[in-house]
Amino acid sequence: MKAIILCAGYATRMLSLTVNQPKQLLSIKGKPILSYIIEKLEKIDEIDKVYVVSNNKFYLNFTWWLSQNQNHYSKEIEIVNEGSNVVRDQLGVIYNIILTIKENEIDDDILVIFGDNMFSFDLRDFLNFFYDKYTSCLGCYELKNINGARKFGVVEIDAENNILSIEEKPEEPKSNLIVTGVYLIKKDDIPKLMDFYEESKEHKDLNASHSMTHFFIWLKKIQQIYAFKFQGEWQDIGTLEDYEKVK
């Protein structure tokens, strides 16, 4: 299994802190956000390599971080440069995943994590769920307030964790179960991810081609997929307020 951590965003809602450094290298209690995620991955024996996807603007920031930290970790870590220098040149998170797969000839199951996730739960539980179902799965989290779900992908499931519906940032959420930015993609579904991306480009649907939630909406039409509910604490860091809250 390979892990891909997506860190190529520009954090435009946090520009007072992210003009000269990426959000994922902001410090929480003396340690970068990214380091907390790597420590979670260190506990997963099946993962034999970790890819961190950066934009070109912050590529040297990440390579410096790696030069200072690789010796602290047992897993090999590689920084992937997706090439953009400004937001308008970006081709989206799905492109970044496909770029990483193609450049490194990955033929394996993939754990994808957005690099601005902070969480207390153990990823092993998610992997065990994935191995039991052995199909691509969404990592989800139950919010206390359903109104907060409007900012996220929202999922409905049945008693067996089958996904019944997925909506991206709905005005009227059908549940308080949201997509966290943690995904497991089965090796056999990698060609489908590529097919989805090409279809989105052909129809000039940039929202879809930039969104993992849209990929899972598409995938649900052709096969059964499942949602795993994480237990513990979780917070995405999208704003200065989120960052101060986590700190």
C-alpha positions as CSV (number, residue, x, y, z in Angstrom):
1,M,0.0,0.0,0.0
2,K,1.1,3.5,-0.8
3,A,0.1,6.7,1.0
4,I,-0.4,10.1,-0.8
5,I,-0.7,13.2,1.3
6,L,-2.2,16.1,-0.7
7,C,-0.4,19.4,0.2
8,A,-0.5,21.4,-3.0
9,G,-3.1,24.0,-2.0
10,Y,-2.3,27.7,-1.4
11,A,-4.4,28.2,1.7
12,T,-5.7,31.6,0.5
13,R,-8.0,31.9,3.5
14,M,-4.9,31.9,5.7
15,L,-2.7,34.3,3.8
16,S,-1.4,36.1,6.8
17,L,0.4,32.9,7.7
18,T,0.9,31.2,4.3
19,V,2.5,33.8,2.1
20,N,5.9,32.2,2.4
21,Q,5.1,28.7,3.8
22,P,2.5,26.0,3.2
23,K,-0.3,25.4,5.6
24,Q,0.8,21.8,6.2
25,L,4.1,23.1,7.7
26,L,2.5,25.4,10.2
27,S,3.3,24.4,13.7
28,I,1.0,23.0,16.4
29,K,2.8,22.6,19.8
30,G,6.2,22.8,18.1
31,K,5.5,20.3,15.3
32,P,4.2,20.8,11.8
33,I,0.7,19.6,10.9
34,L,2.3,17.3,8.3
35,S,4.4,15.5,10.9
36,Y,1.4,14.5,12.9
37,I,0.0,12.8,9.8
38,I,3.3,11.0,9.1
39,E,3.3,9.7,12.6
40,K,-0.1,8.2,12.1
41,L,1.1,6.5,8.9
42,E,4.2,5.1,10.7
43,K,1.9,2.8,12.6
44,I,0.6,1.1,9.4
45,D,3.0,-1.7,8.4
46,E,1.4,-2.2,5.0
47,I,2.4,1.2,3.8
48,D,5.8,1.0,2.3
49,K,6.1,4.5,0.8
50,V,4.6,8.0,1.4
51,Y,4.3,10.6,-1.3
52,V,3.7,14.3,-0.3
53,V,2.3,16.3,-3.2
54,S,3.4,20.0,-3.2
55,N,3.0,22.8,-5.6
56,N,6.1,24.4,-7.2
57,K,5.9,27.5,-5.0
58,F,6.4,25.6,-1.8
59,Y,8.4,22.6,-3.1
60,L,11.6,23.7,-1.5
61,N,9.8,24.2,1.8
62,F,8.8,20.6,1.8
63,T,12.1,19.3,0.6
64,W,13.8,21.2,3.5
65,W,11.3,19.7,5.9
66,L,12.1,16.2,4.6
67,S,15.8,16.8,4.8
68,Q,15.3,17.6,8.5
69,N,12.9,14.8,9.3
70,Q,13.4,11.7,7.1
71,N,15.8,10.1,9.6
72,H,13.0,10.3,12.2
73,Y,10.7,8.0,10.2
74,S,11.0,4.4,9.1
75,K,9.0,4.9,5.9
76,E,10.5,6.3,2.7
77,I,9.0,9.7,1.9
78,E,9.1,11.5,-1.4
79,I,8.0,15.0,-2.3
80,V,6.1,15.2,-5.6
81,N,6.0,18.6,-7.4
82,E,2.7,19.1,-9.3
83,G,4.2,22.2,-11.0
84,S,1.9,25.2,-10.3
85,N,3.1,28.5,-8.9
86,V,-0.3,30.2,-8.5
87,V,-3.9,28.9,-7.8
88,R,-5.2,29.5,-11.3
89,D,-2.6,27.1,-12.7
90,Q,-3.7,24.2,-10.6
91,L,-5.3,21.1,-12.1
92,G,-6.9,19.7,-9.0
93,V,-6.4,17.0,-6.4
94,I,-7.4,14.1,-8.6
95,Y,-4.8,15.3,-11.2
96,N,-2.3,15.3,-8.3
97,I,-3.1,11.7,-7.4
98,I,-3.0,10.5,-11.0
99,L,0.3,12.4,-11.5
100,T,1.8,10.7,-8.5
101,I,0.6,7.3,-9.7
102,K,1.9,7.7,-13.2
103,E,5.3,9.2,-12.3
104,N,5.9,6.4,-9.8
105,E,4.2,3.5,-11.6
106,I,2.1,2.7,-8.6
107,D,0.1,-0.5,-8.9
108,D,-1.2,-0.8,-5.4
109,D,-4.0,0.1,-3.0
110,I,-3.7,3.8,-2.0
111,L,-4.5,5.7,1.2
112,V,-5.1,9.4,0.3
113,I,-5.1,12.0,3.0
114,F,-5.6,15.8,2.7
115,G,-2.7,17.4,4.4
116,D,-4.7,19.8,6.5
117,N,-6.4,17.1,8.5
118,M,-5.8,16.9,12.3
119,F,-7.2,13.8,14.0
120,S,-6.8,11.6,17.1
121,F,-8.1,8.3,15.7
122,D,-6.0,5.4,14.6
123,L,-6.0,4.7,10.8
124,R,-5.6,1.0,11.5
125,D,-9.4,0.7,12.2
126,F,-10.1,2.2,8.7
127,L,-7.7,-0.2,7.0
128,N,-9.3,-3.2,8.8
129,F,-12.7,-2.0,7.5
130,F,-11.3,-1.6,4.0
131,Y,-9.8,-5.1,4.0
132,D,-13.1,-6.5,5.2
133,K,-15.1,-4.8,2.4
134,Y,-12.2,-4.7,-0.1
135,T,-13.6,-1.9,-2.1
136,S,-12.8,1.8,-2.2
137,C,-14.0,3.5,1.0
138,L,-14.6,7.0,2.4
139,G,-13.4,8.0,5.8
140,C,-16.2,9.9,7.5
141,Y,-16.9,11.8,10.7
142,E,-20.2,12.5,12.6
143,L,-20.6,16.2,13.3
144,K,-22.6,17.3,16.4
145,N,-24.3,20.1,14.5
146,I,-25.9,19.1,11.1
147,N,-25.7,22.8,10.0
148,G,-21.9,22.5,10.0
149,A,-22.2,19.8,7.3
150,R,-23.0,22.3,4.6
151,K,-19.3,23.0,4.2
152,F,-18.4,19.4,3.4
153,G,-19.4,16.4,1.4
154,V,-22.3,14.7,3.2
155,V,-23.0,11.0,3.3
156,E,-26.0,8.9,4.1
157,I,-25.4,5.2,5.0
158,D,-27.4,2.2,6.1
159,A,-26.8,-0.1,9.1
160,E,-24.1,-2.0,7.1
161,N,-22.2,1.2,6.2
162,N,-23.3,1.0,2.6
163,I,-23.3,4.5,1.1
164,L,-26.8,5.4,0.1
165,S,-26.1,9.0,-1.1
166,I,-23.3,11.5,-1.3
167,E,-23.7,15.2,-1.8
168,E,-21.0,17.9,-2.1
169,K,-21.7,20.9,0.2
170,P,-25.5,20.7,0.2
171,E,-27.7,23.5,1.3
172,E,-29.9,21.1,3.2
173,P,-27.7,18.2,4.5
174,K,-29.5,14.8,4.7
175,S,-27.2,13.8,7.6
176,N,-24.4,15.0,9.9
177,L,-22.0,12.4,8.5
178,I,-19.3,14.2,6.5
179,V,-16.3,13.3,4.3
180,T,-13.1,13.9,6.1
181,G,-10.5,14.0,3.4
182,V,-9.2,10.5,4.2
183,Y,-9.8,7.9,1.4
184,L,-8.8,4.3,0.6
185,I,-8.7,3.5,-3.1
186,K,-8.6,-0.1,-4.1
187,K,-5.9,-0.9,-6.7
188,D,-8.6,-2.1,-9.2
189,D,-10.3,1.3,-9.0
190,I,-7.3,3.4,-10.1
191,P,-8.2,3.1,-13.8
192,K,-11.7,4.2,-12.8
193,L,-10.3,7.3,-11.2
194,M,-8.4,8.1,-14.4
195,D,-11.6,7.5,-16.5
196,F,-13.5,9.9,-14.2
197,Y,-10.9,12.6,-14.5
198,E,-10.8,12.3,-18.3
199,E,-14.6,12.5,-18.5
200,S,-14.7,15.5,-16.2
201,K,-12.1,17.3,-18.4
202,E,-14.1,16.4,-21.6
203,H,-17.2,18.0,-20.1
204,K,-15.1,20.9,-18.7
205,D,-16.5,20.1,-15.2
206,L,-13.7,21.6,-13.1
207,N,-15.6,21.2,-9.9
208,A,-15.8,17.5,-10.4
209,S,-12.2,17.1,-11.6
210,H,-11.0,18.9,-8.5
211,S,-13.1,16.9,-6.0
212,M,-12.7,13.5,-4.5
213,T,-16.3,13.6,-3.3
214,H,-17.4,13.9,-6.9
215,F,-15.3,10.9,-7.8
216,F,-17.0,8.8,-5.2
217,I,-20.5,10.1,-6.3
218,W,-19.5,8.9,-9.8
219,L,-18.1,5.6,-8.5
220,K,-21.3,4.9,-6.5
221,K,-23.2,4.7,-9.8
222,I,-21.2,1.7,-11.0
223,Q,-20.4,-0.2,-7.8
224,Q,-21.1,-0.5,-4.1
225,I,-18.9,1.7,-1.9
226,Y,-18.7,2.1,1.9
227,A,-18.2,4.8,4.5
228,F,-16.2,4.2,7.7
229,K,-17.1,6.4,10.7
230,F,-14.0,7.5,12.6
231,Q,-14.2,7.7,16.4
232,G,-12.3,10.4,18.2
233,E,-11.4,14.0,17.4
234,W,-11.1,15.5,13.9
235,Q,-10.7,19.0,12.4
236,D,-9.8,20.2,9.0
237,I,-7.7,23.4,9.0
238,G,-9.2,25.6,6.4
239,T,-9.2,29.0,8.1
240,L,-7.2,31.0,10.7
241,E,-10.1,30.3,13.1
242,D,-9.7,26.5,12.6
243,Y,-5.9,26.8,13.1
244,E,-6.3,28.7,16.4
245,K,-8.9,26.2,17.5
246,V,-6.6,23.2,16.9
247,K,-3.7,25.0,18.6
